[in-house]
Amino acid sequence: MAFLKFNKHELVNLEYSLRREIISANKTGAVCNTTIATCNTRRYHGLLTVPIDRFGGNKYLLLSSLDESIIAGGKQFNLGIHCYGEVYDPRGHKYIVDFDADPIPEIVYKVGEIVIAKSILLSPDKDQVIIRYELRHAPSAIELQLKPFLAFRQLHALTHKNSVARTGYREIRGGAAFNLYEGYPDLNLQINSTKSTFVYNPYWYEGITYVDEYRRGFECKEDLFVPGWFTVPMKQGDSIFFSAGVEEVAPRMLKTNFDKAVQKIGPITGFHDQLVRQADLLKRTRGGRSQITAGFSWLYTGLLRETLEALPGLTLYANGSTHEFEEILDNLIADNQERLLRRTTQVEAPLRLAVVLQEYIDFGADARKVWRKYGETVKAVIESYSPGVRKEVSLQPNGLLWAQMDGVALSWMNAYIDGRPVTERAGYQVETNAFWYNMLCFAIDMECRYKSLRSPFVTKWVPVRNAAAASFQPMFWNEQAGYLADYVDNNGQNLDVRPNQLYAIWMQYSPVDDDIWGRVMNVIKNELVTRRGIRTLSPRDIKYRGVYEGSQKDRDLAYHQGCTRPSLLYPYVAMGYRMYGSSFAKRAEWLCEGFYEDLSNHGVGAFSELYDGDPPHEPHGAISSALSTAALLGIDYLNEKYKEE
């Protein structure tokens, strides 16, 4: 039995099925993303999106959708579905009777006595999607018609009917190749059946509407080019394979390649398997370079903060691969010299490097070798925070970092409305200074242990570390409130109850006394913790927004003002185990159960970026998040570790 299934009643209900998405990604960076009814509701939806190296490696949507029609007894039944304004046409979802997500998405249609199953596979190592059609039951022979909808546009854009598009085609083995615009790769559409034919009948389908974009107030209509259709005869028991890819392939090999790829995926036997599979989707190797994608479908690959935060979870805690960990980290460092050493709008991001290396050492890496390889980078990052180097942040005489650029959000809480940050947080940020102190302590201790107590680096930075140690708690702790200020500016302490204070107690080198850890944890537990992550702001705050819905402005107001982050659960659970030992296990498991209950919502089998702060905590944001997946893998690792102890 499949790990994730839906029934006919759910599938034919568009209110239900259009809010459930399937997502596949592979090692080349290609993506296949649509709803379980195969009706595209976002501009990011499509059967084949690929990175194009000549366009800077950005992602481009080539094949938007593929409409299937069954022709039997002189009648045509269209299985596709599109939205035009408020009208859905055709309405092929009414023929869907079953959907399985494991090991790959499979949709079963029933038209009278005819039963046909469609299985969608994104090739693991090619910019290619293969779709298998199995005619499981039919009283007589039928004809299957396949109509491709071509986009050929940047993932974040929309396309429209134009006279520039090259609407012709080139015959290839088993099909036809298309290339609408200069610079794009060919899109090769092929079928393994020798009886298939292509009928050229070019036409622009205008006004296709993406309802999720409409709901958010974005441009939501585009025109897609349909060059014609493929037809292939089928009888009961037949299977045919359709391929769309940037390389021409041998049609006779499609079945073999499809079967091998599916077999290699293997079954899902539990939630840990699902986490590991999602982790694998979020890691890509293109051009020999391994990187992490922050989330699907619209978040970017190779981002500094997201990669550093997700790296241990997606590698060490997913499959134990230290080689993969170092390969991704090495590429990240090479690609982010500007952000690491000169300037960034997320001032705490470079400082996360120390945390990543600490987790690597805790996992079992040789500390001496780690420092030998990465020590110079760590020290260079610290040096970049010296006075006069970075414009966005300045080191103060008290040893702490002051972050301020007018109109710029200099932290991970970086949503904007009308060009102004929702949470600017200028001044001494609690999490930035916790990361700063931790990195100073880590670097000084490692340098003393493996190089010299009298090295110029140690001599220069020990006084700064000592000053930061003396300044941090008096700067941020509020005895009357019983928790740490979120930031401190010229007006004093900002006492918004936010999760950023969690980092100050979670750091391996915590800048606060351990006798206040419990008080901070209690505030977080009582005001921020939910079964879908940790809120970004207390519901008691007048600025709190508990639901992430509405216009772009409404959602940006909620993004860091109440929405929960599953990623914040990892440091919270780690602190719970540190303070309470194995007795915290039941609560840790309880905090994660809700995510597994949600695997059939939003992204099917995936772990969402954020949730509503208010019950029932509906999922939102990127449907497959590297940070959420990594956090749950980290918690899973801690749970097993404390069980063993």
C-alpha positions as CSV (number, residue, x, y, z in Angstrom):
1,M,0.0,0.0,0.0
2,A,1.3,3.5,-0.9
3,F,2.5,5.7,1.9
4,L,0.4,8.6,0.8
5,K,-3.0,8.1,-1.0
6,F,-6.1,10.1,-1.8
7,N,-9.6,8.9,-2.7
8,K,-12.0,9.9,-5.5
9,H,-14.1,12.1,-3.2
10,E,-11.1,14.2,-2.3
11,L,-9.7,14.3,-5.8
12,V,-12.8,15.6,-7.6
13,N,-13.2,18.4,-5.0
14,L,-11.2,21.2,-6.6
15,E,-11.2,23.2,-3.3
16,Y,-9.3,20.2,-1.8
17,S,-7.2,18.9,-4.7
18,L,-5.9,22.3,-6.0
19,R,-4.4,23.0,-2.6
20,R,-2.3,19.8,-2.7
21,E,0.8,19.9,-4.8
22,I,3.3,17.2,-6.0
23,I,6.9,18.1,-6.2
24,S,9.8,16.3,-7.7
25,A,13.4,17.5,-8.1
26,N,16.6,15.8,-9.3
27,K,20.3,16.2,-9.0
28,T,20.6,18.4,-12.1
29,G,18.3,21.0,-10.6
30,A,15.3,20.1,-12.8
31,V,11.8,20.4,-11.1
32,C,8.4,19.0,-11.8
33,N,5.6,20.7,-9.8
34,T,1.9,20.8,-10.1
35,T,-1.3,19.9,-8.2
36,I,-2.6,16.4,-7.6
37,A,-5.3,17.2,-10.2
38,T,-2.6,18.4,-12.6
39,C,-4.2,21.8,-12.8
40,N,-1.5,24.5,-12.5
41,T,-2.4,27.1,-9.9
42,R,0.9,29.0,-9.6
43,R,3.3,30.5,-12.1
44,Y,5.9,28.1,-10.7
45,H,3.9,25.0,-11.7
46,G,5.0,22.9,-14.7
47,L,6.0,19.5,-15.7
48,L,9.6,20.4,-16.6
49,T,11.5,23.3,-15.2
50,V,15.3,23.3,-15.8
51,P,18.3,25.5,-14.9
52,I,19.9,27.0,-18.0
53,D,23.6,27.6,-17.6
54,R,23.9,30.2,-20.4
55,F,21.3,32.2,-18.5
56,G,23.2,32.2,-15.3
57,G,21.9,28.9,-14.0
58,N,18.4,30.4,-13.4
59,K,15.4,28.1,-13.7
60,Y,13.2,28.2,-16.8
61,L,9.8,26.5,-17.3
62,L,9.7,24.7,-20.7
63,L,6.8,22.3,-20.5
64,S,3.9,23.7,-18.6
65,S,1.4,20.9,-18.9
66,L,0.3,17.9,-21.0
67,D,-3.4,17.4,-21.8
68,E,-4.5,13.8,-22.3
69,S,-7.6,12.9,-24.3
70,I,-9.1,9.4,-24.7
71,I,-10.8,8.8,-28.0
72,A,-13.1,5.8,-28.0
73,G,-16.3,4.9,-29.9
74,G,-16.0,8.1,-31.9
75,K,-16.1,10.3,-28.7
76,Q,-13.3,12.3,-27.2
77,F,-12.8,12.6,-23.4
78,N,-10.3,15.3,-22.3
79,L,-8.5,14.4,-19.0
80,G,-6.8,17.8,-18.7
81,I,-7.9,20.8,-16.6
82,H,-7.1,24.5,-16.9
83,C,-8.6,27.6,-15.4
84,Y,-9.7,30.6,-17.5
85,G,-10.8,33.4,-15.2
86,E,-13.5,31.7,-13.1
87,V,-14.1,28.9,-15.6
88,Y,-12.4,25.5,-15.6
89,D,-12.2,23.9,-19.0
90,P,-11.8,21.1,-19.7
91,R,-12.8,19.5,-16.4
92,G,-10.8,16.3,-16.6
93,H,-10.5,16.0,-12.9
94,K,-14.0,14.5,-12.7
95,Y,-12.5,11.3,-14.2
96,I,-9.8,10.9,-11.5
97,V,-10.6,7.9,-9.2
98,D,-7.2,7.4,-7.4
99,F,-3.9,9.0,-6.6
100,D,-0.8,7.5,-5.1
101,A,2.4,9.5,-4.2
102,D,4.8,6.6,-3.5
103,P,7.2,5.9,-5.1
104,I,6.2,8.4,-7.8
105,P,3.0,10.3,-8.4
106,E,0.4,8.0,-10.0
107,I,-3.1,9.3,-11.1
108,V,-5.8,6.8,-12.2
109,Y,-8.6,8.0,-14.5
110,K,-11.8,6.1,-15.2
111,V,-13.9,7.0,-18.3
112,G,-16.9,4.6,-18.4
113,E,-15.3,1.2,-18.4
114,I,-11.9,2.6,-19.5
115,V,-9.3,2.8,-16.8
116,I,-5.9,4.4,-17.5
117,A,-3.1,5.3,-15.1
118,K,-0.6,8.1,-15.5
119,S,2.7,7.9,-13.6
120,I,5.1,10.9,-13.6
121,L,8.9,10.4,-13.1
122,L,11.5,13.2,-13.1
123,S,14.7,11.5,-14.3
124,P,17.2,11.4,-11.5
125,D,20.2,12.6,-13.5
126,K,18.8,14.4,-16.6
127,D,16.7,17.4,-17.4
128,Q,13.9,15.1,-18.4
129,V,10.4,14.1,-17.3
130,I,9.0,10.7,-18.3
131,I,5.3,9.9,-18.1
132,R,4.0,6.4,-18.3
133,Y,0.4,5.6,-19.5
134,E,-1.0,2.2,-18.6
135,L,-4.3,1.1,-20.2
136,R,-5.5,-1.1,-17.4
137,H,-9.0,-1.8,-18.7
138,A,-10.8,-1.1,-22.0
139,P,-13.5,-3.0,-23.7
140,S,-11.9,-2.1,-27.1
141,A,-9.0,-0.3,-28.5
142,I,-8.6,3.5,-27.9
143,E,-6.6,6.3,-29.1
144,L,-4.6,8.4,-26.7
145,Q,-4.0,12.0,-27.6
146,L,-1.3,14.1,-25.9
147,K,-1.3,17.9,-26.3
148,P,1.8,19.8,-24.9
149,F,1.5,23.3,-23.5
150,L,4.8,25.1,-24.0
151,A,6.0,28.1,-21.9
152,F,9.7,28.7,-22.5
153,R,10.0,31.4,-19.9
154,Q,11.8,32.3,-16.7
155,L,10.3,30.6,-13.7
156,H,9.2,33.9,-11.9
157,A,7.8,35.4,-15.1
158,L,4.7,34.9,-17.3
159,T,4.6,34.6,-21.1
160,H,2.1,35.9,-23.6
161,K,1.2,35.4,-27.3
162,N,3.8,37.1,-29.4
163,S,5.2,37.1,-33.0
164,V,8.8,36.4,-31.9
165,A,8.2,32.9,-30.8
166,R,9.6,30.3,-33.2
167,T,6.5,28.1,-33.6
168,G,8.0,25.5,-36.0
169,Y,9.4,22.1,-35.0
170,R,12.0,19.6,-36.0
171,E,11.3,15.9,-36.5
172,I,13.3,13.6,-34.2
173,R,13.1,9.9,-33.3
174,G,9.7,9.2,-32.0
175,G,8.5,12.8,-31.9
176,A,9.4,16.4,-32.4
177,A,11.7,19.1,-31.0
178,F,10.7,22.7,-30.2
179,N,12.6,25.8,-29.4
180,L,10.6,29.0,-29.1
181,Y,13.3,31.5,-28.4
182,E,17.0,32.1,-29.0
183,G,19.4,30.8,-26.3
184,Y,17.0,28.1,-25.0
185,P,17.8,24.4,-25.2
186,D,15.6,22.3,-27.5
187,L,12.6,20.7,-25.8
188,N,12.5,17.1,-27.2
189,L,9.1,15.4,-27.0
190,Q,9.2,11.7,-27.7
191,I,7.1,8.6,-27.4
192,N,8.4,5.0,-27.4
193,S,5.6,3.7,-29.6
194,T,6.4,3.2,-33.2
195,K,2.7,3.8,-34.0
196,S,2.7,7.3,-32.6
197,T,2.1,10.3,-34.9
198,F,2.5,14.1,-34.4
199,V,-0.2,16.4,-35.8
200,Y,1.1,20.0,-36.3
201,N,-1.7,22.4,-35.5
202,P,-0.1,25.5,-33.8
203,Y,-2.4,27.5,-31.5
204,W,-2.0,30.0,-28.5
205,Y,-4.2,29.2,-25.6
206,E,-4.8,32.6,-24.1
207,G,-5.8,33.7,-20.6
208,I,-4.8,30.6,-18.6
209,T,-5.3,31.7,-15.0
210,Y,-3.3,30.7,-11.9
211,V,-5.7,31.0,-9.1
212,D,-3.1,31.1,-6.3
213,E,-1.4,34.1,-8.0
214,Y,-4.8,35.8,-8.3
215,R,-5.6,35.2,-4.7
216,R,-2.4,36.9,-3.7
217,G,-2.9,39.9,-5.9
218,F,-0.2,39.0,-8.5
219,E,-0.3,39.0,-12.3
220,C,-2.0,35.7,-12.9
221,K,-2.8,35.2,-16.5
222,E,-0.6,33.9,-19.3
223,D,-0.8,32.5,-22.8
224,L,0.7,29.1,-23.6
225,F,1.7,27.8,-27.0
226,V,0.4,24.4,-28.2
227,P,2.1,23.2,-31.4
228,G,-0.3,20.4,-32.0
229,W,-0.8,16.9,-30.6
230,F,0.6,13.4,-30.5
231,T,-1.6,10.4,-31.0
232,V,-1.0,6.7,-30.2
233,P,-3.3,3.7,-30.4
234,M,-3.6,1.6,-27.3
235,K,-5.4,-1.6,-26.3
236,Q,-5.9,-3.1,-22.8
237,G,-2.6,-4.0,-21.2
238,D,-0.5,-1.6,-23.2
239,S,1.9,0.9,-21.7
240,I,3.4,3.8,-23.5
241,F,6.1,6.2,-22.4
242,F,6.2,10.0,-23.2
243,S,9.5,11.9,-22.6
244,A,10.1,15.6,-22.5
245,G,13.8,16.7,-22.1
246,V,16.5,19.0,-23.3
247,E,18.4,16.1,-24.9
248,E,17.1,13.7,-27.6
249,V,16.9,10.1,-26.2
250,A,16.4,6.7,-27.7
251,P,12.7,6.1,-27.5
252,R,13.1,2.3,-27.2
253,M,15.1,2.9,-23.9
254,L,12.4,4.9,-22.2
255,K,10.7,1.9,-20.5
256,T,14.0,0.5,-19.3
257,N,15.2,3.8,-17.9
258,F,11.8,4.5,-16.3
259,D,11.7,1.1,-14.6
260,K,15.3,1.3,-13.3
261,A,14.8,4.8,-11.9
262,V,11.6,3.8,-10.1
263,Q,13.2,0.7,-8.7
264,K,16.1,2.7,-7.4
265,I,13.8,5.1,-5.5
266,G,12.5,2.4,-3.3
267,P,9.5,2.3,-1.0
268,I,8.7,4.7,1.9
269,T,8.3,2.6,5.0
270,G,8.1,5.4,7.6
271,F,8.4,9.1,8.3
272,H,12.2,9.0,8.5
273,D,12.4,7.6,5.0
274,Q,10.1,10.5,3.8
275,L,12.4,13.0,5.5
276,V,15.5,11.5,3.8
277,R,13.8,11.4,0.4
278,Q,12.9,15.1,0.7
279,A,16.4,15.9,1.9
280,D,17.7,14.3,-1.3
281,L,15.4,16.4,-3.5
282,L,16.8,19.6,-1.9
283,K,20.4,18.8,-2.8
284,R,21.6,19.1,-6.4
285,T,24.9,18.5,-8.2
286,R,25.2,20.4,-11.5
287,G,28.4,20.9,-13.4
288,G,30.2,19.0,-10.6
289,R,29.1,21.4,-7.9
290,S,26.9,20.2,-5.0
291,Q,24.5,22.8,-3.5
292,I,21.4,23.1,-1.4
293,T,18.2,24.5,-2.7
294,A,16.4,26.6,-0.1
295,G,13.0,25.4,-1.1
296,F,10.6,24.5,-4.0
297,S,9.5,25.8,-6.2
298,W,10.6,29.4,-6.1
299,L,13.4,29.7,-3.5
300,Y,17.0,29.8,-4.7
301,T,19.9,27.5,-4.7
302,G,23.2,28.2,-2.9
303,L,22.0,30.8,-0.5
304,L,24.4,31.5,2.4
305,R,22.1,31.5,5.5
306,E,19.8,28.8,4.3
307,T,22.6,26.4,3.3
308,L,24.5,26.9,6.6
309,E,21.4,26.3,8.6
310,A,20.2,23.3,6.7
311,L,23.5,21.6,5.9
312,P,24.0,19.4,9.0
313,G,20.4,18.1,8.8
314,L,20.3,17.4,5.0
315,T,23.7,15.6,5.1
316,L,24.9,14.4,8.5
317,Y,21.6,13.6,10.0
318,A,20.0,12.4,6.8
319,N,22.6,9.9,5.5
320,G,25.7,10.4,7.6
321,S,27.7,11.6,4.6
322,T,30.6,13.7,5.8
323,H,31.9,13.9,2.2
324,E,28.7,15.4,1.0
325,F,28.8,17.8,4.0
326,E,32.2,19.1,3.1
327,E,31.6,19.3,-0.6
328,I,28.6,21.5,-0.2
329,L,30.3,23.6,2.4
330,D,33.4,24.1,0.2
331,N,31.3,25.2,-2.7
332,L,29.3,27.6,-0.5
333,I,32.4,29.2,0.9
334,A,33.9,29.6,-2.6
335,D,30.7,31.1,-4.0
336,N,30.0,33.5,-1.1
337,Q,33.2,35.4,-0.5
338,E,31.5,38.7,-0.8
339,R,28.8,37.9,1.8
340,L,31.2,36.1,4.1
341,L,33.9,38.7,4.1
342,R,32.6,42.1,2.9
343,R,28.9,42.7,3.0
344,T,25.6,41.0,3.5
345,T,22.1,42.1,4.5
346,Q,21.8,39.2,6.9
347,V,24.5,40.1,9.3
348,E,24.3,36.9,11.4
349,A,24.6,34.6,8.3
350,P,28.4,34.5,8.1
351,L,28.6,33.8,11.8
352,R,26.6,30.6,11.4
353,L,29.7,29.0,9.9
354,A,31.0,28.3,13.5
355,V,27.8,26.5,14.4
356,V,28.0,24.3,11.3
357,L,31.5,23.3,12.2
358,Q,30.7,22.7,15.8
359,E,27.9,20.4,14.7
360,Y,30.3,18.6,12.4
361,I,32.8,18.0,15.2
362,D,30.0,16.9,17.5
363,F,28.9,14.4,14.9
364,G,32.4,12.9,15.0
365,A,34.7,14.9,12.7
366,D,38.3,15.3,13.8
367,A,38.5,18.8,15.4
368,R,42.1,19.3,14.4
369,K,41.4,18.5,10.8
370,V,38.3,20.7,10.7
371,W,40.3,23.6,12.1
372,R,43.2,23.0,9.7
373,K,40.8,23.1,6.7
374,Y,38.3,25.8,7.8
375,G,40.2,27.8,10.5
376,E,41.5,30.5,8.2
377,T,38.0,31.1,6.8
378,V,36.5,31.4,10.3
379,K,39.2,33.9,11.3
380,A,38.7,35.9,8.1
381,V,35.0,36.1,8.8
382,I,35.7,37.4,12.3
383,E,38.2,39.9,10.9
384,S,35.6,41.2,8.5
385,Y,33.6,42.5,11.4
386,S,36.4,44.7,12.5
387,P,35.7,48.5,12.5
388,G,35.5,50.0,9.1
389,V,35.3,46.8,7.0
390,R,31.5,46.3,6.7
391,K,29.1,49.2,6.2
392,E,26.1,47.3,7.5
393,V,27.5,46.4,10.9
394,S,30.0,47.9,13.3
395,L,31.9,46.4,16.2
396,Q,31.4,48.5,19.3
397,P,33.9,49.1,22.2
398,N,31.7,46.8,24.4
399,G,32.5,43.9,22.1
400,L,29.0,43.7,20.6
401,L,27.8,44.2,17.0
402,W,25.6,47.1,16.1
403,A,23.7,46.5,12.8
404,Q,22.0,49.5,11.0
405,M,21.3,50.7,7.5
406,D,18.4,53.0,7.1
407,G,15.4,51.2,5.5
408,V,17.2,47.8,5.4
409,A,16.3,44.7,7.5
410,L,19.7,43.3,8.5
411,S,18.6,39.9,9.8
412,W,16.7,36.8,8.7
413,M,13.5,38.7,9.4
414,N,13.6,40.6,6.2
415,A,10.1,41.1,4.7
416,Y,9.3,44.4,3.1
417,I,6.2,46.4,2.4
418,D,6.4,49.3,-0.1
419,G,10.1,49.2,0.1
420,R,10.3,49.5,3.9
421,P,11.1,46.6,6.2
422,V,8.4,45.2,8.4
423,T,10.9,44.3,11.2
424,E,14.0,46.5,10.7
425,R,15.5,45.7,14.2
426,A,18.3,48.2,13.9
427,G,20.8,48.2,16.7
428,Y,22.1,45.3,18.9
429,Q,20.3,42.2,17.7
430,V,20.1,39.4,20.2
431,E,20.7,36.5,17.8
432,T,23.5,38.2,15.8
433,N,25.4,38.9,19.0
434,A,24.9,35.4,20.3
435,F,26.3,34.0,17.0
436,W,29.1,36.6,17.2
437,Y,30.1,35.6,20.8
438,N,29.9,31.9,19.9
439,M,32.2,32.3,16.9
440,L,34.7,34.3,18.9
441,C,34.9,31.7,21.6
442,F,35.1,28.8,19.1
443,A,37.8,30.4,17.0
444,I,39.9,31.4,20.0
445,D,39.6,28.0,21.7
446,M,40.5,26.1,18.4
447,E,43.4,28.5,17.7
448,C,44.8,28.0,21.2
449,R,44.3,24.3,21.0
450,Y,45.8,23.6,17.6
451,K,48.0,26.5,16.8
452,S,49.4,28.9,19.5
453,L,48.2,30.6,22.6
454,R,50.3,33.6,21.5
455,S,49.0,33.9,17.9
456,P,48.3,37.4,16.7
457,F,44.7,36.4,16.2
458,V,44.3,35.3,19.8
459,T,46.0,38.4,21.1
460,K,43.7,40.7,19.1
461,W,40.4,39.0,19.8
462,V,40.5,37.7,23.4
463,P,39.8,41.3,24.7
464,V,36.9,41.6,22.3
465,R,35.5,38.2,23.4
466,N,35.9,39.2,27.1
467,A,34.1,42.5,26.5
468,A,31.3,40.8,24.7
469,A,30.9,38.3,27.5
470,A,30.7,41.1,30.0
471,S,28.3,43.1,27.9
472,F,25.8,40.6,26.5
473,Q,23.6,39.7,29.5
474,P,23.4,43.3,30.9
475,M,22.5,44.5,27.4
476,F,19.7,42.0,26.7
477,W,18.4,40.5,29.9
478,N,15.3,42.1,31.4
479,E,14.8,40.8,34.9
480,Q,11.3,42.1,35.3
481,A,10.1,40.6,32.0
482,G,12.0,37.4,32.6
483,Y,13.4,37.1,29.1
484,L,15.9,38.6,26.6
485,A,15.2,41.6,24.6
486,D,14.9,41.1,20.9
487,Y,17.2,44.0,20.1
488,V,18.4,47.1,21.7
489,D,18.6,50.5,20.0
490,N,18.9,54.1,21.1
491,N,15.5,53.9,22.7
492,G,16.5,51.0,24.9
493,Q,15.4,47.3,24.9
494,N,12.8,46.1,22.5
495,L,10.8,43.6,24.4
496,D,8.8,41.9,21.6
497,V,8.6,38.3,22.5
498,R,10.3,36.6,19.6
499,P,12.3,33.4,19.1
500,N,15.6,35.1,18.4
501,Q,16.5,34.9,22.1
502,L,16.5,31.1,21.8
503,Y,19.9,31.3,20.0
504,A,21.5,33.0,22.9
505,I,20.9,30.0,25.2
506,W,21.4,27.3,22.4
507,M,24.9,28.4,21.4
508,Q,27.6,26.0,22.4
509,Y,29.3,29.0,24.0
510,S,26.2,30.8,25.5
511,P,26.7,34.4,26.5
512,V,24.1,34.2,29.3
513,D,24.2,32.5,32.6
514,D,22.6,29.0,32.7
515,D,20.4,30.0,35.6
516,I,18.2,32.1,33.2
517,W,18.0,29.4,30.5
518,G,14.9,27.9,32.1
519,R,13.1,31.3,32.3
520,V,13.8,32.0,28.6
521,M,12.6,28.5,27.7
522,N,9.4,29.0,29.7
523,V,8.6,32.2,27.8
524,I,9.2,30.5,24.5
525,K,7.1,27.5,25.5
526,N,4.2,29.5,26.8
527,E,4.0,32.1,24.1
528,L,5.7,30.9,20.9
529,V,5.7,27.0,20.7
530,T,3.0,25.3,18.7
531,R,2.7,21.8,17.2
532,R,3.7,23.3,13.8
533,G,6.9,25.1,14.8
534,I,7.7,28.3,16.8
535,R,5.9,31.5,16.3
536,T,7.9,34.5,15.2
537,L,6.0,36.8,17.5
538,S,3.8,36.3,20.6
539,P,0.0,36.4,20.1
540,R,-0.1,38.9,23.0
541,D,1.6,41.5,20.8
542,I,-0.6,44.0,19.0
543,K,1.4,43.5,15.8
544,Y,0.7,39.7,15.8
545,R,-0.8,38.3,12.7
546,G,-2.0,34.7,13.2
547,V,-3.0,33.8,9.6
548,Y,-0.8,34.0,6.5
549,E,-3.4,34.8,3.9
550,G,-4.7,37.7,1.7
551,S,-2.7,40.1,-0.4
552,Q,1.1,40.3,-0.6
553,K,1.0,43.1,2.0
554,D,-1.2,41.0,4.3
555,R,1.1,38.0,4.0
556,D,4.3,40.1,4.5
557,L,2.8,41.5,7.7
558,A,2.3,38.0,9.0
559,Y,5.6,36.5,7.7
560,H,7.7,37.4,10.7
561,Q,4.8,38.7,12.9
562,G,3.2,35.4,14.0
563,C,3.8,32.7,11.4
564,T,5.5,29.7,12.8
565,R,8.9,28.3,11.6
566,P,9.4,24.6,11.9
567,S,13.2,25.3,11.5
568,L,13.2,26.9,15.0
569,L,12.1,23.7,16.6
570,Y,15.6,22.2,16.2
571,P,17.4,24.6,18.6
572,Y,14.4,24.4,21.0
573,V,14.4,20.6,21.2
574,A,18.2,20.6,21.5
575,M,17.9,22.9,24.5
576,G,15.1,20.8,25.9
577,Y,17.4,17.7,25.8
578,R,20.3,19.7,27.2
579,M,18.3,20.8,30.2
580,Y,16.1,17.9,30.9
581,G,17.8,14.9,29.3
582,S,15.9,11.9,28.0
583,S,12.8,12.9,29.9
584,F,12.2,15.5,27.2
585,A,11.8,12.8,24.5
586,K,8.0,12.5,24.7
587,R,7.6,16.3,24.2
588,A,10.1,16.3,21.3
589,E,8.2,13.5,19.6
590,W,4.9,15.3,20.2
591,L,6.2,18.5,18.7
592,C,7.0,16.7,15.4
593,E,3.9,14.5,15.0
594,G,1.9,17.3,13.5
595,F,4.2,17.6,10.5
596,Y,3.7,14.0,9.6
597,E,-0.1,14.4,9.9
598,D,0.3,17.2,7.4
599,L,2.1,15.2,4.7
600,S,-1.1,15.1,2.6
601,N,-1.5,18.9,2.8
602,H,0.1,21.6,0.8
603,G,3.2,19.8,-0.7
604,V,2.3,16.0,-0.7
605,G,5.1,14.2,1.2
606,A,7.0,17.5,1.7
607,F,7.6,19.7,4.7
608,S,6.4,23.3,4.4
609,E,8.4,26.5,5.1
610,L,5.9,28.0,7.5
611,Y,2.5,27.7,9.2
612,D,-0.2,29.9,10.5
613,G,0.4,31.0,14.1
614,D,-3.2,30.4,14.9
615,P,-4.8,26.9,15.0
616,P,-5.3,24.8,13.0
617,H,-1.9,26.0,11.8
618,E,-2.4,25.7,8.0
619,P,0.8,25.3,6.0
620,H,2.1,28.0,3.7
621,G,5.2,29.3,1.9
622,A,7.5,27.1,0.0
623,I,5.9,23.6,-0.2
624,S,9.3,21.9,0.3
625,S,11.6,23.7,2.7
626,A,15.3,22.9,3.2
627,L,15.2,24.5,6.7
628,S,12.1,22.6,7.8
629,T,13.3,19.3,6.5
630,A,16.7,19.7,8.0
631,A,15.2,20.7,11.4
632,L,13.0,17.6,11.6
633,L,16.0,15.4,10.6
634,G,18.0,17.0,13.3
635,I,15.3,16.4,15.9
636,D,15.0,12.8,14.6
637,Y,18.7,12.4,15.2
638,L,18.5,13.8,18.7
639,N,15.6,11.5,19.5
640,E,17.5,8.4,18.5
641,K,20.6,9.7,20.3
642,Y,18.8,10.1,23.6
643,K,17.0,6.8,23.2
644,E,20.4,5.1,23.0
645,E,21.7,6.9,26.0
